[in-house]
Amino acid sequence: MDRSQKTESVAQLNATFNEAGVVVVTRNLGLSVAQSTDLRSKMRDAGASYKVAKNSLAKLALKDTQYEGLEEYLFGPTALAYSVDPVAAAKAAVEFTKTNDKLEIVGGSMGGQMLDETGIKALASMPSLDELRGKLVGLINAPATKVAQVVNAPAAKLARVFGAYGAKEAA
């Protein structure tokens, strides 16, 4: 990798860190190519990304971002999982570590808040942004449905009474 490629890589990582809602640092303990491909696929499905970057370049890219404290985790064979959704990357990484012991969660950060391994696992147990939106829509929609039922109930009763009188007179 020559100097211009390194500069470009640092700029891309810096832009990624400025957009990300969460960054999870993982340690690769011998993932095969197939396992790594499976991990990347699961990250994509969750709305997250997974990138192996040189630690020295990642440390340079962290400067002037809200994730500057992550330098302490960047040693050895590390990789970065990140997403705009504050839960997606953490959830995908934790789910993958449940079935594969060759990936280890080292720590991470959500915004400016540094998280250790237990913090990342706690973050992964929270509902994702899409799940929260669905619950919110459900909560907002439920009262409207009940109001419509209450408003329509007297009219429905009145219609049944008129229908009964109509049937009575026809007989």
N, CA and C atoms as an extended XYZ file, in Angstrom:
513
Properties=species:S:1:pos:R:3:atomname:S:1:resname:S:1:resid:I:1 pbc="F F F"
N         0.853       -1.167        0.000 N   MET     1
C         0.000        0.000        0.000 CA  MET     1
C         0.901        1.233        0.000 C   MET     1
N         0.768        2.069       -1.006 N   ASP     2
C         1.607        3.273       -1.033 CA  ASP     2
C         0.950        4.410       -0.252 C   ASP     2
N         1.651        5.512       -0.149 N   ARG     3
C         1.209        6.634        0.686 CA  ARG     3
C        -0.153        7.184        0.265 C   ARG     3
N        -0.432        7.283       -1.042 N   SER     4
C        -1.716        7.836       -1.492 CA  SER     4
C        -2.866        6.889       -1.135 C   SER     4
N        -2.621        5.584       -1.229 N   GLN     5
C        -3.653        4.622       -0.846 CA  GLN     5
C        -3.923        4.696        0.654 C   GLN     5
N        -2.871        4.868        1.430 N   LYS     6
C        -3.033        4.987        2.877 CA  LYS     6
C        -3.821        6.241        3.231 C   LYS     6
N        -3.516        7.342        2.565 N   THR     7
C        -4.223        8.593        2.799 CA  THR     7
C        -5.697        8.448        2.452 C   THR     7
N        -5.976        7.793        1.341 N   GLU     8
C        -7.355        7.575        0.925 CA  GLU     8
C        -8.090        6.670        1.913 C   GLU     8
N        -7.412        5.624        2.385 N   SER     9
C        -8.004        4.709        3.347 CA  SER     9
C        -8.333        5.421        4.659 C   SER     9
N        -7.430        6.275        5.130 N   VAL    10
C        -7.664        7.045        6.358 CA  VAL    10
C        -8.847        7.992        6.173 C   VAL    10
N        -8.929        8.642        5.021 N   ALA    11
C       -10.040        9.557        4.749 CA  ALA    11
C       -11.376        8.814        4.722 C   ALA    11
N       -11.405        7.622        4.111 N   GLN    12
C       -12.637        6.830        4.074 CA  GLN    12
C       -13.048        6.398        5.479 C   GLN    12
N       -12.086        5.928        6.259 N   LEU    13
C       -12.389        5.511        7.626 CA  LEU    13
C       -12.880        6.688        8.466 C   LEU    13
N       -12.264        7.845        8.290 N   ASN    14
C       -12.669        9.028        9.036 CA  ASN    14
C       -14.107        9.409        8.695 C   ASN    14
N       -14.464        9.363        7.413 N   ALA    15
C       -15.836        9.662        6.993 CA  ALA    15
C       -16.804        8.639        7.597 C   ALA    15
N       -16.389        7.385        7.631 N   THR    16
C       -17.214        6.329        8.223 CA  THR    16
C       -17.450        6.599        9.700 C   THR    16
N       -16.400        6.956       10.434 N   PHE    17
C       -16.526        7.235       11.866 CA  PHE    17
C       -17.419        8.445       12.121 C   PHE    17
N       -17.386        9.427       11.245 N   ASN    18
C       -18.223       10.613       11.425 CA  ASN    18
C       -19.701       10.316       11.185 C   ASN    18
N       -20.019        9.278       10.398 N   GLU    19
C       -21.409        8.929       10.112 CA  GLU    19
C       -21.962        7.859       11.046 C   GLU    19
N       -21.090        7.067       11.643 N   ALA    20
C       -21.519        5.897       12.406 CA  ALA    20
C       -22.170        6.273       13.733 C   ALA    20
N       -23.176        5.486       14.107 N   GLY    21
C       -23.825        5.655       15.399 CA  GLY    21
C       -23.165        4.806       16.465 C   GLY    21
N       -22.508        3.728       16.034 N   VAL    22
C       -21.792        2.838       16.948 CA  VAL    22
C       -20.629        2.203       16.191 C   VAL    22
N       -19.523        1.984       16.921 N   VAL    23
C       -18.369        1.271       16.383 CA  VAL    23
C       -18.010        0.178       17.388 C   VAL    23
N       -17.908       -1.045       16.906 N   VAL    24
C       -17.556       -2.188       17.747 CA  VAL    24
C       -16.205       -2.723       17.277 C   VAL    24
N       -15.261       -2.847       18.199 N   VAL    25
C       -13.944       -3.388       17.875 CA  VAL    25
C       -13.958       -4.875       18.216 C   VAL    25
N       -13.594       -5.701       17.223 N   THR    26
C       -13.573       -7.150       17.422 CA  THR    26
C       -12.156       -7.661       17.205 C   THR    26
N       -11.883       -8.816       17.757 N   ARG    27
C       -10.586       -9.453       17.568 CA  ARG    27
C       -10.807      -10.766       16.837 C   ARG    27
N       -10.065      -10.931       15.747 N   ASN    28
C       -10.140      -12.126       14.923 CA  ASN    28
C        -9.175      -13.158       15.494 C   ASN    28
N        -9.704      -14.293       15.925 N   LEU    29
C        -8.883      -15.350       16.504 CA  LEU    29
C        -8.754      -16.536       15.555 C   LEU    29
N        -8.698      -16.250       14.262 N   GLY    30
C        -8.514      -17.311       13.274 CA  GLY    30
C        -9.751      -17.641       12.469 C   GLY    30
N       -10.537      -16.648       12.114 N   LEU    31
C       -11.714      -16.873       11.271 CA  LEU    31
C       -11.277      -17.353        9.888 C   LEU    31
N       -11.962      -18.346        9.355 N   SER    32
C       -11.691      -18.784        7.990 CA  SER    32
C       -12.335      -17.784        7.022 C   SER    32
N       -12.025      -17.925        5.775 N   VAL    33
C       -12.607      -17.035        4.760 CA  VAL    33
C       -14.124      -17.211        4.731 C   VAL    33
N       -14.594      -18.451        4.810 N   ALA    34
C       -16.038      -18.717        4.784 CA  ALA    34
C       -16.724      -18.094        5.997 C   ALA    34
N       -16.102      -18.206        7.173 N   GLN    35
C       -16.679      -17.622        8.382 CA  GLN    35
C       -16.693      -16.102        8.293 C   GLN    35
N       -15.622      -15.528        7.762 N   SER    36
C       -15.553      -14.077        7.602 CA  SER    36
C       -16.607      -13.586        6.612 C   SER    36
N       -16.812      -14.338        5.538 N   THR    37
C       -17.843      -13.990        4.558 CA  THR    37
C       -19.229      -14.076        5.191 C   THR    37
N       -19.438      -15.114        5.999 N   ASP    38
C       -20.716      -15.274        6.701 CA  ASP    38
C       -20.952      -14.101        7.655 C   ASP    38
N       -19.916      -13.692        8.370 N   LEU    39
C       -20.029      -12.549        9.287 CA  LEU    39
C       -20.385      -11.274        8.532 C   LEU    39
N       -19.704      -11.026        7.427 N   ARG    40
C       -19.994       -9.820        6.635 CA  ARG    40
C       -21.433       -9.843        6.114 C   ARG    40
N       -21.901      -11.021        5.708 N   SER    41
C       -23.270      -11.164        5.223 CA  SER    41
C       -24.275      -10.863        6.330 C   SER    41
N       -24.030      -11.390        7.525 N   LYS    42
C       -24.927      -11.125        8.652 CA  LYS    42
C       -24.901       -9.653        9.043 C   LYS    42
N       -23.745       -9.024        8.945 N   MET    43
C       -23.651       -7.586        9.236 CA  MET    43
C       -24.477       -6.795        8.225 C   MET    43
N       -24.333       -7.138        6.945 N   ARG    44
C       -25.091       -6.424        5.903 CA  ARG    44
C       -26.591       -6.585        6.119 C   ARG    44
N       -27.022       -7.818        6.453 N   ASP    45
C       -28.439       -8.071        6.694 CA  ASP    45
C       -28.972       -7.239        7.854 C   ASP    45
N       -28.114       -6.962        8.838 N   ALA    46
C       -28.522       -6.175       10.008 CA  ALA    46
C       -28.411       -4.673        9.759 C   ALA    46
N       -27.867       -4.279        8.606 N   GLY    47
C       -27.706       -2.857        8.319 CA  GLY    47
C       -26.392       -2.307        8.853 C   GLY    47
N       -25.408       -3.176        9.031 N   ALA    48
C       -24.109       -2.775        9.556 CA  ALA    48
C       -23.021       -3.150        8.552 C   ALA    48
N       -21.799       -2.740        8.842 N   SER    49
C       -20.650       -3.071        8.000 CA  SER    49
C       -19.532       -3.603        8.873 C   SER    49
N       -18.651       -4.378        8.263 N   TYR    50
C       -17.537       -4.989        8.965 CA  TYR    50
C       -16.291       -4.760        8.131 C   TYR    50
N       -15.271       -4.181        8.729 N   LYS    51
C       -14.075       -3.830        7.967 CA  LYS    51
C       -12.830       -4.179        8.753 C   LYS    51
N       -11.899       -4.837        8.078 N   VAL    52
C       -10.582       -5.083        8.644 CA  VAL    52
C        -9.706       -3.936        8.161 C   VAL    52
N        -9.111       -3.224        9.093 N   ALA    53
C        -8.254       -2.087        8.748 CA  ALA    53
C        -6.970       -2.178        9.560 C   ALA    53
N        -5.906       -1.668        9.000 N   LYS    54
C        -4.655       -1.636        9.757 CA  LYS    54
C        -4.869       -0.753       10.988 C   LYS    54
N        -4.377       -1.215       12.117 N   ASN    55
C        -4.565       -0.475       13.360 CA  ASN    55
C        -3.972        0.927       13.291 C   ASN    55
N        -2.807        1.067       12.674 N   SER    56
C        -2.175        2.390       12.595 CA  SER    56
C        -3.027        3.355       11.769 C   SER    56
N        -3.623        2.856       10.684 N   LEU    57
C        -4.479        3.710        9.856 CA  LEU    57
C        -5.785        4.034       10.572 C   LEU    57
N        -6.335        3.057       11.270 N   ALA    58
C        -7.574        3.289       12.017 CA  ALA    58
C        -7.339        4.327       13.119 C   ALA    58
N        -6.194        4.263       13.783 N   LYS    59
C        -5.879        5.252       14.827 CA  LYS    59
C        -5.793        6.647       14.248 C   LYS    59
N        -5.202        6.768       13.062 N   LEU    60
C        -5.139        8.084       12.404 CA  LEU    60
C        -6.539        8.571       12.031 C   LEU    60
N        -7.384        7.653       11.564 N   ALA    61
C        -8.744        8.019       11.138 CA  ALA    61
C        -9.623        8.412       12.319 C   ALA    61
N        -9.318        7.921       13.513 N   LEU    62
C       -10.124        8.228       14.695 CA  LEU    62
C        -9.947        9.669       15.175 C   LEU    62
N        -8.850       10.294       14.801 N   LYS    63
C        -8.594       11.663       15.249 CA  LYS    63
C        -9.703       12.606       14.778 C   LYS    63
N       -10.106       13.497       15.661 N   ASP    64
C       -11.136       14.502       15.391 CA  ASP    64
C       -12.513       13.881       15.146 C   ASP    64
N       -12.762       12.696       15.709 N   THR    65
C       -14.094       12.098       15.672 CA  THR    65
C       -14.529       11.853       17.113 C   THR    65
N       -15.762       11.464       17.285 N   GLN    66
C       -16.270       11.184       18.628 CA  GLN    66
C       -15.794        9.829       19.157 C   GLN    66
N       -15.060        9.073       18.340 N   TYR    67
C       -14.589        7.746       18.730 CA  TYR    67
C       -13.097        7.714       19.061 C   TYR    67
N       -12.517        8.843       19.408 N   GLU    68
C       -11.074        8.919       19.649 CA  GLU    68
C       -10.589        7.981       20.746 C   GLU    68
N       -11.406        7.611       21.687 N   GLY    69
C       -10.991        6.732       22.773 CA  GLY    69
C       -10.788        5.277       22.373 C   GLY    69
N       -11.137        4.918       21.156 N   LEU    70
C       -11.020        3.519       20.727 CA  LEU    70
C        -9.584        3.068       20.468 C   LEU    70
N        -8.635        4.008       20.463 N   GLU    71
C        -7.239        3.641       20.185 CA  GLU    71
C        -6.737        2.554       21.124 C   GLU    71
N        -7.213        2.574       22.369 N   GLU    72
C        -6.735        1.591       23.347 CA  GLU    72
C        -7.100        0.166       22.977 C   GLU    72
N        -8.122       -0.042       22.159 N   TYR    73
C        -8.540       -1.371       21.754 CA  TYR    73
C        -7.859       -1.848       20.472 C   TYR    73
N        -7.187       -0.943       19.775 N   LEU    74
C        -6.635       -1.267       18.463 CA  LEU    74
C        -5.205       -1.801       18.561 C   LEU    74
N        -5.091       -3.060       18.903 N   PHE    75
C        -3.806       -3.768       18.877 CA  PHE    75
C        -4.094       -5.226       18.552 C   PHE    75
N        -3.177       -5.854       17.860 N   GLY    76
C        -3.392       -7.232       17.448 CA  GLY    76
C        -4.312       -7.306       16.237 C   GLY    76
N        -4.820       -8.496       15.943 N   PRO    77
C        -5.676       -8.682       14.765 CA  PRO    77
C        -7.107       -8.199       15.027 C   PRO    77
N        -7.374       -6.943       14.779 N   THR    78
C        -8.688       -6.365       15.055 CA  THR    78
C        -9.438       -6.063       13.764 C   THR    78
N       -10.736       -5.877       13.924 N   ALA    79
C       -11.612       -5.455       12.829 CA  ALA    79
C       -12.694       -4.574       13.434 C   ALA    79
N       -13.313       -3.754       12.618 N   LEU    80
C       -14.311       -2.798       13.082 CA  LEU    80
C       -15.679       -3.124       12.495 C   LEU    80
N       -16.659       -3.183       13.357 N   ALA    81
C       -18.055       -3.304       12.930 CA  ALA    81
C       -18.703       -1.964       13.243 C   ALA    81
N       -19.465       -1.424       12.309 N   TYR    82
C       -20.065       -0.107       12.528 CA  TYR    82
C       -21.397       -0.027       11.812 C   TYR    82
N       -22.248        0.865       12.321 N   SER    83
C       -23.550        1.097       11.702 CA  SER    83
C       -24.068        2.459       12.122 C   SER    83
N       -24.998        2.974       11.339 N   VAL    84
C       -25.656        4.232       11.682 CA  VAL    84
C       -26.642        3.983       12.821 C   VAL    84
N       -27.365        2.862       12.740 N   ASP    85
C       -28.263        2.443       13.818 CA  ASP    85
C       -27.398        2.102       15.033 C   ASP    85
N       -27.665        2.697       16.183 N   PRO    86
C       -26.803        2.482       17.347 CA  PRO    86
C       -26.802        1.059       17.890 C   PRO    86
N       -27.663        0.188       17.398 N   VAL    87
C       -27.747       -1.164       17.945 CA  VAL    87
C       -27.337       -2.231       16.921 C   VAL    87
N       -27.465       -1.961       15.642 N   ALA    88
C       -27.323       -2.986       14.605 CA  ALA    88
C       -25.970       -3.688       14.621 C   ALA    88
N       -24.878       -2.949       14.633 N   ALA    89
C       -23.554       -3.577       14.586 CA  ALA    89
C       -23.289       -4.389       15.842 C   ALA    89
N       -23.661       -3.857       16.991 N   ALA    90
C       -23.454       -4.580       18.250 CA  ALA    90
C       -24.267       -5.868       18.266 C   ALA    90
N       -25.510       -5.788       17.824 N   LYS    91
C       -26.386       -6.964       17.824 CA  LYS    91
C       -25.848       -8.046       16.884 C   LYS    91
N       -25.427       -7.663       15.691 N   ALA    92
C       -24.912       -8.637       14.723 CA  ALA    92
C       -23.618       -9.273       15.231 C   ALA    92
N       -22.732       -8.490       15.818 N   ALA    93
C       -21.465       -9.026       16.327 CA  ALA    93
C       -21.706       -9.991       17.489 C   ALA    93
N       -22.573       -9.617       18.407 N   VAL    94
C       -22.851      -10.477       19.558 CA  VAL    94
C       -23.528      -11.769       19.106 C   VAL    94
N       -24.467      -11.683       18.171 N   GLU    95
C       -25.130      -12.884       17.661 CA  GLU    95
C       -24.116      -13.827       17.006 C   GLU    95
N       -23.157      -13.260       16.274 N   PHE    96
C       -22.155      -14.096       15.608 CA  PHE    96
C       -21.237      -14.762       16.630 C   PHE    96
N       -20.875      -14.061       17.692 N   THR    97
C       -19.983      -14.653       18.701 CA  THR    97
C       -20.664      -15.774       19.478 C   THR    97
N       -21.986      -15.809       19.497 N   LYS    98
C       -22.698      -16.898       20.176 CA  LYS    98
C       -22.482      -18.236       19.476 C   LYS    98
N       -22.293      -18.200       18.162 N   THR    99
C       -22.134      -19.431       17.395 CA  THR    99
C       -20.706      -19.664       16.927 C   THR    99
N       -19.810      -18.699       17.126 N   ASN   100
C       -18.445      -18.828       16.647 CA  ASN   100
C       -17.492      -18.252       17.685 C   ASN   100
N       -16.621      -19.098       18.219 N   ASP   101
C       -15.703      -18.644       19.262 CA  ASP   101
C       -14.414      -18.044       18.710 C   ASP   101
N       -14.312      -17.895       17.390 N   LYS   102
C       -13.105      -17.327       16.792 CA  LYS   102
C       -13.208      -15.818       16.589 C   LYS   102
N       -14.281      -15.249       17.042 N   LEU   103
C       -14.436      -13.792       17.017 CA  LEU   103
C       -14.700      -13.343       18.440 C   LEU   103
N       -13.969      -12.349       18.864 N   GLU   104
C       -14.095      -11.853       20.230 CA  GLU   104
C       -14.422      -10.361       20.188 C   GLU   104
N       -15.362       -9.944       21.005 N   ILE   105
C       -15.685       -8.525       21.098 CA  ILE   105
C       -14.746       -7.906       22.125 C   ILE   105
N       -14.038       -6.867       21.717 N   VAL   106
C       -13.067       -6.217       22.588 CA  VAL   106
C       -13.702       -5.037       23.309 C   VAL   106
N       -14.445       -4.242       22.580 N   GLY   107
C       -15.082       -3.049       23.140 CA  GLY   107
C       -15.661       -2.225       22.016 C   GLY   107
N       -15.942       -0.984       22.305 N   GLY   108
C       -16.499       -0.125       21.274 CA  GLY   108
C       -16.926        1.200       21.841 C   GLY   108
N       -17.708        1.904       21.060 N   SER   109
C       -18.169        3.215       21.468 CA  SER   109
C       -19.475        3.533       20.751 C   SER   109
N       -20.373        4.146       21.484 N   MET   110
C       -21.620        4.633       20.905 CA  MET   110
C       -21.585        6.141       21.075 C   MET   110
N       -21.356        6.822       19.967 N   GLY   111
C       -21.141        8.262       20.065 CA  GLY   111
C       -19.858        8.499       20.827 C   GLY   111
N       -19.901        9.313       21.837 N   GLY   112
C       -18.723        9.574       22.652 CA  GLY   112
C       -18.609        8.659       23.848 C   GLY   112
N       -19.568        7.764       24.043 N   GLN   113
C       -19.598        6.884       25.208 CA  GLN   113
C       -18.804        5.606       24.931 C   GLN   113
N       -17.687        5.434       25.637 N   MET   114
C       -16.875        4.228       25.494 CA  MET   114
C       -17.587        3.055       26.163 C   MET   114
N       -17.531        1.884       25.520 N   LEU   115
C       -18.177        0.680       26.032 CA  LEU   115
C       -17.176       -0.468       26.040 C   LEU   115
N       -17.169       -1.240       27.131 N   ASP   116
C       -16.360       -2.450       27.149 CA  ASP   116
C       -17.190       -3.595       26.582 C   ASP   116
N       -16.687       -4.814       26.700 N   GLU   117
C       -17.398       -5.963       26.133 CA  GLU   117
C       -18.798       -6.126       26.718 C   GLU   117
N       -18.936       -5.955       28.022 N   THR   118
C       -20.270       -6.093       28.634 CA  THR   118
C       -21.200       -4.970       28.192 C   THR   118
N       -20.659       -3.783       27.973 N   GLY   119
C       -21.464       -2.670       27.472 CA  GLY   119
C       -21.977       -2.930       26.072 C   GLY   119
N       -21.144       -3.529       25.233 N   ILE   120
C       -21.566       -3.875       23.868 CA  ILE   120
C       -22.659       -4.942       23.921 C   ILE   120
N       -22.496       -5.925       24.805 N   LYS   121
C       -23.514       -6.976       24.928 CA  LYS   121
C       -24.831       -6.404       25.447 C   LYS   121
N       -24.750       -5.453       26.366 N   ALA   122
C       -25.967       -4.802       26.870 CA  ALA   122
C       -26.637       -3.998       25.753 C   ALA   122
N       -25.830       -3.309       24.959 N   LEU   123
C       -26.361       -2.541       23.830 CA  LEU   123
C       -27.033       -3.467       22.824 C   LEU   123
N       -26.457       -4.646       22.604 N   ALA   124
C       -27.017       -5.606       21.649 CA  ALA   124
C       -28.363       -6.151       22.111 C   ALA   124
N       -28.609       -6.135       23.417 N   SER   125
C       -29.883       -6.663       23.918 CA  SER   125
C       -31.031       -5.669       23.760 C   SER   125
N       -30.723       -4.437       23.409 N   MET   126
C       -31.760       -3.421       23.212 CA  MET   126
C       -32.422       -3.607       21.848 C   MET   126
N       -33.659       -3.151       21.707 N   PRO   127
C       -34.309       -3.246       20.391 CA  PRO   127
C       -33.665       -2.287       19.395 C   PRO   127
N       -33.659       -2.685       18.125 N   SER   128
C       -33.062       -1.843       17.089 CA  SER   128
C       -33.967       -0.642       16.807 C   SER   128
N       -33.450        0.269       16.018 N   LEU   129
C       -34.194        1.478       15.663 CA  LEU   129
C       -35.485        1.126       14.924 C   LEU   129
N       -35.429        0.153       14.025 N   ASP   130
C       -36.639       -0.257       13.288 CA  ASP   130
C       -37.667       -0.890       14.220 C   ASP   130
N       -37.201       -1.711       15.185 N   GLU   131
C       -38.120       -2.318       16.142 CA  GLU   131
C       -38.789       -1.249       17.002 C   GLU   131
N       -38.021       -0.251       17.424 N   LEU   132
C       -38.595        0.839       18.224 CA  LEU   132
C       -39.618        1.633       17.426 C   LEU   132
N       -39.308        1.875       16.150 N   ARG   133
C       -40.264        2.596       15.294 CA  ARG   133
C       -41.561        1.805       15.158 C   ARG   133
N       -41.443        0.493       14.974 N   GLY   134
C       -42.631       -0.363       14.846 CA  GLY   134
C       -43.478       -0.333       16.104 C   GLY   134
N       -42.825       -0.400       17.259 N   LYS   135
C       -43.557       -0.344       18.523 CA  LYS   135
C       -44.247        1.000       18.695 C   LYS   135
N       -43.553        2.075       18.319 N   LEU   136
C       -44.121        3.413       18.445 CA  LEU   136
C       -45.349        3.571       17.552 C   LEU   136
N       -45.252        3.095       16.321 N   VAL   137
C       -46.396        3.166       15.409 CA  VAL   137
C       -47.556        2.346       15.967 C   VAL   137
N       -47.251        1.173       16.524 N   GLY   138
C       -48.290        0.344       17.126 CA  GLY   138
C       -48.972        1.040       18.290 C   GLY   138
N       -48.173        1.715       19.130 N   LEU   139
C       -48.746        2.434       20.275 CA  LEU   139
C       -49.603        3.614       19.833 C   LEU   139
N       -49.158        4.298       18.787 N   ILE   140
C       -49.930        5.442       18.288 CA  ILE   140
C       -51.197        4.964       17.588 C   ILE   140
N       -51.105        3.871       16.859 N   ASN   141
C       -52.226        3.360       16.085 CA  ASN   141
C       -53.308        2.744       16.974 C   ASN   141
N       -52.935        2.123       18.069 N   ALA   142
C       -53.904        1.439       18.938 CA  ALA   142
C       -54.970        2.388       19.486 C   ALA   142
N       -54.619        3.529       20.066 N   PRO   143
C       -55.671        4.430       20.560 CA  PRO   143
C       -56.586        4.944       19.445 C   PRO   143
N       -56.026        5.196       18.265 N   ALA   144
C       -56.855        5.677       17.156 CA  ALA   144
C       -57.888        4.617       16.769 C   ALA   144
N       -57.497        3.357       16.774 N   THR   145
C       -58.423        2.270       16.460 CA  THR   145
C       -59.518        2.191       17.506 C   THR   145
N       -59.145        2.321       18.762 N   LYS   146
C       -60.136        2.267       19.843 CA  LYS   146
C       -61.102        3.442       19.764 C   LYS   146
N       -60.593        4.633       19.447 N   VAL   147
C       -61.459        5.805       19.307 CA  VAL   147
C       -62.452        5.589       18.171 C   VAL   147
N       -61.968        5.041       17.058 N   ALA   148
C       -62.867        4.787       15.925 CA  ALA   148
C       -63.946        3.776       16.303 C   ALA   148
N       -63.585        2.762       17.071 N   GLN   149
C       -64.575        1.768       17.501 CA  GLN   149
C       -65.611        2.396       18.423 C   GLN   149
N       -65.181        3.237       19.341 N   VAL   150
C       -66.102        3.877       20.282 CA  VAL   150
C       -67.036        4.838       19.547 C   VAL   150
N       -66.490        5.582       18.593 N   VAL   151
C       -67.307        6.536       17.842 CA  VAL   151
C       -68.311        5.798       16.963 C   VAL   151
N       -67.908        4.702       16.375 N   ASN   152
C       -68.788        3.948       15.482 CA  ASN   152
C       -69.792        3.076       16.230 C   ASN   152
N       -69.541        2.764       17.476 N   ALA   153
C       -70.419        1.861       18.228 CA  ALA   153
C       -71.858        2.387       18.329 C   ALA   153
N       -72.105        3.665       18.712 N   PRO   154
C       -73.499        4.126       18.787 CA  PRO   154
C       -74.203        4.070       17.431 C   PRO   154
N       -73.482        4.400       16.372 N   ALA   155
C       -74.099        4.361       15.043 CA  ALA   155
C       -74.444        2.920       14.666 C   ALA   155
N       -73.587        1.984       15.002 N   ALA   156
C       -73.848        0.576       14.701 CA  ALA   156
C       -75.054        0.079       15.494 C   ALA   156
N       -75.151        0.490       16.761 N   LYS   157
C       -76.307        0.085       17.582 CA  LYS   157
C       -77.593        0.663       17.006 C   LYS   157
N       -77.530        1.932       16.612 N   LEU   158
C       -78.686        2.596       16.025 CA  LEU   158
C       -79.109        1.883       14.738 C   LEU   158
N       -78.159        1.498       13.909 N   ALA   159
C       -78.480        0.798       12.665 CA  ALA   159
C       -79.137       -0.549       12.954 C   ALA   159
N       -78.654       -1.257       13.985 N   ARG   160
C       -79.266       -2.551       14.335 CA  ARG   160
C       -80.704       -2.362       14.840 C   ARG   160
N       -80.934       -1.291       15.610 N   VAL   161
C       -82.289       -1.015       16.109 CA  VAL   161
C       -83.223       -0.717       14.937 C   VAL   161
N       -82.785        0.155       13.996 N   PHE   162
C       -83.604        0.466       12.830 CA  PHE   162
C       -83.846       -0.791       11.983 C   PHE   162
N       -82.835       -1.626       11.869 N   GLY   163
C       -82.952       -2.876       11.113 CA  GLY   163
C       -83.981       -3.790       11.778 C   GLY   163
N       -83.981       -3.844       13.101 N   ALA   164
C       -84.943       -4.691       13.836 CA  ALA   164
C       -86.364       -4.173       13.648 C   ALA   164
N       -86.538       -2.825       13.746 N   TYR   165
C       -87.860       -2.261       13.506 CA  TYR   165
C       -88.326       -2.510       12.084 C   TYR   165
N       -87.437       -2.385       11.135 N   GLY   166
C       -87.771       -2.634        9.727 CA  GLY   166
C       -88.196       -4.087        9.534 C   GLY   166
N       -87.506       -4.986       10.143 N   ALA   167
C       -87.824       -6.425       10.014 CA  ALA   167
C       -89.152       -6.743       10.708 C   ALA   167
N       -89.409       -6.056       11.831 N   LYS   168
C       -90.644       -6.256       12.597 CA  LYS   168
C       -91.845       -5.789       11.784 C   LYS   168
N       -91.725       -4.611       11.115 N   GLU   169
C       -92.831       -4.074       10.346 CA  GLU   169
C       -93.075       -4.886        9.082 C   GLU   169
N       -91.991       -5.434        8.513 N   ALA   170
C       -92.128       -6.233        7.280 CA  ALA   170
C       -92.811       -7.568        7.581 C   ALA   170
N       -92.725       -8.048        8.781 N   ALA   171
C       -93.298       -9.352        9.111 CA  ALA   171
C       -94.756       -9.278        9.430 C   ALA   171
